[in-house]
């Protein structure tokens, strides 16, 4: 859809509580980031009573769902996945692009990621039946796993459906019931998708609530909620943790990441590796928690890297995500665009070279969309915000280094510790460096979501979060260990 094409009929979504669609008196408008004057649709705005009703429905459904054998739960969840046929995926992906801004290909991939992550979770079903035995006088014990109860899952705007796939199927498979809160700026596609998915599950097992943070607060504060899974900023994660502490609810927090890439002097900088680096930075216009946010390159390769990336990025075409020629869409909000712009202005004022690349058609630019061209910030002062903070946009600071140990020390003492990447032609050297980095994930010669192994646990060190999602660790995080002990003899 170009800036001149007519607006489609706005979509309306309700709440999903206890197996039914619930309408609300108030609705929240959802705007197109590529042309903010366009309203993509309206999401139901829940009040506190409706939020509590969602928690109550999940709580009521919990005993029966938890009593179903894990393998049978896996069969039910697998059957629910069949609703994602090609037609449903295409419609949902188009709606996601309209409200999120990302290019159509990324939206289609996102739906596929939810399905693949769900299947990866179901493959772990036998983990739930493993019982540990401690034998020997005077006592003998067995330890097995029990579901926790009601789980609330809160996801962000950038890859909301894919991120949901890292927690929702694991929570359900473990025997929990759920309340999902979609992001306020990107709720429509998720609600539509979850309505289809929930229709194949027993009523109350999966509930969906949209609305303002204040109105839906009971999905966090209600004492019947036993676990909260939150993906978002570090500041918001601290708020969630504070709220969870009132009822001693467990939390899994996947928070901000100022993820470094370290390019060693022997790195391969051919077209393939430069393309991997570019995707690692600029996927979804840089709005990915695990994206490369700063790049350290050995000084001997600095000019070559900057030249190669500049040439590659100059072919980028920035525009509406629905336009098939666009390689990068807008940012999701004016606030995010302005944050990136302010960081770039500060770096320019401090003397860093700001290199804007790619193309942005004048007609598209005049639409008022939240567009930012892919931008390199060359050799900035390390104390600038563009280096120290998570910009969450298409602006990459590139810093030359001479001493690798100094870079490692900076990375390991940073506030964040979500992901990192090492780039070297020597795999053994890269492995050795990766072992030194204190981040939740370290990639070698790759980065970002395109390289995420969904069989492995994902999460961050330090202020990048608490706990892990996916893999056996992620599944067991939705259970409590229960010990049964008796005397021997």
N, C-alpha and C positions, 0 to 999 in steps of 0.2 A: 504494500500500500504506500503510495507516494503522498507528498504533502497535498496534492491536488485531488486525490480520490475522495469520494464521499464517505461519510462515517457510517459504519454498520449499526444496526439496531442494538442499543445497549443491552447487555446481559444482566439478568437479575438472579442473585443467589440467596438462599435462605440459610438457616441453621440446620444442622442435622443432629437430632436428639432422640435417642431411644428408637432408632429405626425410622423416624418420620422427619419430613421437612417442616420446619417451623418458621413461619413468617414473623417479621418484626414491624413495629410502628415506624421506626427510623431506619434509614439506609445510609451507607457511606459511599460517596462517589469514587470511582477508580478511573484515573486519567491515563492517557497514552503518553509515555515519556518522550516519544518522537514528535508529538504535537499536543502539548498539554491542554489545549482548549477542547480537545475531544474527550468525551466521557466514554470509556470502554464498557462500563457497566456499573451496577450498584450492588454492594454486598450488605447483607443484613447486619444491623447494629444491635447486638444483644444487650439486654439489661442484666443487672446482677441476678435477678430471679432466674432468668433463662440460663445464665452461666452455672448457677447452682443446680439447676435441673439437669444439665449435662453431666455434672459430676455425680449427681444422685443416680442417673441412669446407668453410668458406668459402674458405680458401686453396687447397684442392684444386680447387674449382669455378671459381676465378678465370680460369685461362688460357682455358678453353673459352668462358665467358661473355663475356670481353673480346674474343675473336676474332669473335664474332657482329657483323655490321654493325649500326650504331646504329639504323637504321630497322627492322631485324628485331627488335632488343631492344624497341623501342617497341611493335611489334605484339604481342609476347609479354606485355609488361606490360599493355597495353590489354585483351588477352584475359583476363588475370587479374582485371581489374576487374569482369568480368561475374558474379563470384560474389556481388557485393553487390546481390542482388535485394531486393525489398521485405521478404520474409520474413526474410532474414538480417539486414538492417539493423534491423528491429523487435526481433528477439531480442537482437542485440548491444547495441542502445541500452538496452533494459530492464536488461540485466546491468550495463552501464556506470553507469546511474543507481543501481543497488543498491550498488555498491562505491565510487562516487565521491561520491554525494549530490546531484549537480546535478539540476535538473528535467528531466523526460523530453524536453521539446522541445529543450533544449540538447544532450542526448545524441544525438537524431536528427540534429540539425544537424551534430554533430561527425562522424558517419559520412559525411555528404554532403560535408563539407569535405575529408576524406581523398580522396574520389573526384575532387572538382573540382581539388584541388591536384595530384593525379597527372596529370590530363588537361592541366593547365597546364604541367607539366614535359614531357610528351610533345610538346606543341606546339613545344618548343624544340629538337627533335632535330636540325634542320639546323645549329644552332650548333656541334655537335660535328664536323661535316665541313668547317667553314671553315678553310682553310689560309692563313696569312699568308706572303707571299713578299717577300724582300729581295733585289733584283737589282742587279747592277753590279759591275764589277771592283774588287778582284781576286777577290772571293768572291761566291757566291750562296747564299742560305739559304731554307729553308722551315720554318715553325713550325706544328706541329699538336699536338693534344691526346691524351694517353694516360690511361687510367684508373689509379687509384692502387693498387688492391689490395683488401685487406680493410678494411671500414669498420664501426666499432662505433657504434651510435646509442642514446643513453640519453635517455629522455623523462620528464617529471614527471607528477604525478597529475592536474593540473587539466584540461587538454585533451589527453590523451596521444595519442589517435589522430589528431586534427587536427594536432598538432605533429609527429607522425611524418610526416605528409604533406608537411611542408616540407623533408624531407631524404631519406627512404627512396626515393621514386621518382626523385629526382635522382641519388642514388648509383647506383641500379640502371641507369638509362638511360645514365649515363656509362660503364658497363662494370665497375663494382665489384661485389663480393659483400659480404654484410652479416651482422652479428650485431646483433640488437635486444635491448636490456634494458628490459623494461617497468618501471613504477614499482612498488615493493613493496606499496603500499596499494591500487593499482588495476591489477592485472595481468590479470584474468580475461578481460574483454571483448577486450583487445588480443591475447592469446594465441589466443583463439577466432577472431578476425578474421584474424590473420596465418597461422594454419594453413590457412584457406581460400585465402588469397592465394598462399601459398607452394606450395600443391599444383599451381598452374598454371605454376610456374617450374621450371627444372631443379634437381635436388636439390643442396643446398649453397649455392645462390645467396642464400637468405634463411633464417637460423637465428634462433631465439628462445630466450633463456635467462632464467629467473627464479631468484631466490634472494637471499641476503644479500650486501651489498657485498663483504665479505671473501671469501666463497666464489666469487663470480663475477669476482674481480679480474683473472683472465687475459684477459677480454674487453677490458681496458684496457692491461694490462702486457705481454701477449704480443708479441714483436717482429714477428710477422707482421701485426699490426694497423697499418695505415699512416695511418689517420685516425680521429679520435674526434669525434663530434658530440654535444654535451651541452647540454641545456636544464635550467636549475635556478637555484639560488641562486648569488650571487657567491662565497660562501665555498666551496661545493662545486665551483664552476668552477675556483677556484684549485687545489684538490686534483687535479682532472682534469688541469689543465695541468702540474702538477708530475709526475704519473705519466707523462704523454705525453712529457715531456722526456727520460725515461730511454731511450727508443728514437727520439727525435726524430720522433715521429708528429705529423702535422698535426692541428690542432684547429679546430673551429668551435664557439664558446661563445655561447649566447644566455642571458644571465644576468639578474639582478634589475633591476627598474626602479622608481624612485620617481617615476612619470610625472606631470608637472604639466599642468593645464588652466589657461589664462589667458583670463579673460572680460573683454573690454574694455568700456568705457563705452557703446558703441553696439551691444552684442550683442543679438540677438533672444532674448527669454526667454519666448516663447509656449510652448504645451503641447508642440508637436513638438520644439522645441529642448531643453526641460527633460527630455523623455523620452529624447532622445539622450544628454544628460548623465547621467541616472540609469542608463541601460544601460551607458554608458561607465565608470561606477563600480562598479555592483553586479552586473554579469553574473557568473554562477557564484559568487555571494556574495563578489564582490571578489577572487576567486582567479584572476586572469588577469595575466600579466606585463605586458601592454600596457594594463591598466586605468588609469583616472585614480586616482592615489593622493593627490593634494593639489590644491586648487582655489584659485587666486588670482583675485579678482574686484575690479574697480574699485569703490572705496568708494561711488560714487554709485549702484551697482546691488546692493550687498551685501544690503540688507534685502529687496529684491524677489526676488533669487535664493534666499535662505534660505527665504523664505515659500513660493515656488513649489515648490522641491524638497521641503520638508517636507510640503506638501499632497499632492504626487505620491507620496512614499514612504509616507505614512500608509495608502495603499491596498494596500501590499504585504502578502502573506500568506506568512509563513515556515512551512515544514513539510517533510515528506518529499518528495523529488524525484519520487517515483512518484505522489503525490497530484495529480490534475489541477488542483486549485484553488491549489496552491502556486505562488507567483511567485518564490520564492527558497528554496533548500535549505540544509542544514547546511554547516558547514565540514568539511573532509575528515578532520580529526584533532583530538584533544583538545589536542595541542601547539599547533596553529594557533589554536584557540579561545582557549586560555589566553594566547597571545601578544597577540592583539587585546584581550582583556579587561585585560591588564596595561597596555597602552598607553592604553586609555581611562581606567583608574583613575588613572594618572599625570597625564593631562591634567585630569581632574576635580580632583585634589588641587592642581593648579597654578592653578585658578580658571577653566578653560575651561567653557563651557556644553556639556553632553553631551545631545544630543536623540535619544532612541531612538524609532523610528517603526515603522510597520507593526504587524502582529498576529502573535502566537504562541499557538496554542491550548494551554491548560493540560495537556490530555491528551498532546499532542505533546511539550511541554516536559518532562513527567515521564518520557518514554521514555529520558532520558539522552543524547539526541542532541546533536551539537555545534552547536547553533543559536545564532546571534547575529542580533538584529534589525538592520535598516539604521539606521545611526547617523551623525549629523552632529556634528562637533566644531567649535564656533563660536569664531572669533577666538582660536585657541590661540597660546601663545608659540612663535615659530618654532624655538626650541631644543629643543622636546619631541620625543620619539621618534616620535610619531604624525605629525609633519611631516618629520623628517629621515630616517626609515627606511621601508622598504617593509612596510606592515602586512599585506598579502595577506589582507584580510578586508573585511567590509562596514562600514567606518568611514572617513568622509571628513572631513579637516580643511579648513575654509573660511577663507581669510585675505583680508581686505580690503587693497587696496593703493592708494597715491596716485601713486607714481612707477614707470612701466613699466620704465625702464632698470634700476632696482634689481632688479626681478623677473627680467629677462633675465639680469642678472649672476649672480643666485642660481642660476638654472636651468643656466647654462653652466658654473658652477664647482662644481656638485653632484657627488657621487660617481657618480651614475647618469646615463645618457644614452640610454635605450632609446626612449621615445616621448614626445610632447608633443602638445598640441592648443591651437588658437587659436580664439576665439569672437568673431565680429564680423560686423555687417551689411554692412560695407564689405570686399568680397573683396580689393581691391587693398591695403588696409591690413593685412588678415590675411596676405596673401602676403608683404608686406614684413617683417612680424614673424616669420613662419615661417622666412624665409631667415636670420634672426639666431640661431635656436635650434639648438644643437649636440646634436641627438638623432637617432637613426637614422631615425625617422619622425615627421613632424609632420602632424596632421590639421587641417583647417579646418572648423569647425562640425560636427564629429563626433569619435568616438573609439572605441578598443577594437576587438576582433576583428571586430565587425560592419562595420567600415569598412576592414578590411585588404585592400589590393589585392595579390592573390597573384601578379600579373605582375611586381611590383616587388621588389627585394631588401629583406630584413628583417634587422635586427640592431641592435646598440647601440654607442654611444660609451663611452669611459672604462671603468668597471668594470661596465658593462652587457653586455660581451661582446667577442668577437673574430670577425671575419668576417661574412659575410652568407649567408642562406638564401633560396631561391626566386629567380625571374627568371634571366636569363642569367648574372648574377654567381654565383648559387647553384649553377647547373649546372656552370659552369667551375671552381668551387671543389672539385669532386670529380675534377678532372683535373690532370695535370702537363703543362706545356709541354715539348715535345720539339723540339729544333732539329736539322735536318740541313743541313750546310754542305759545299760543295765549291768548288774553285777554278774560276774562269771560264776557258773555253778548253781 
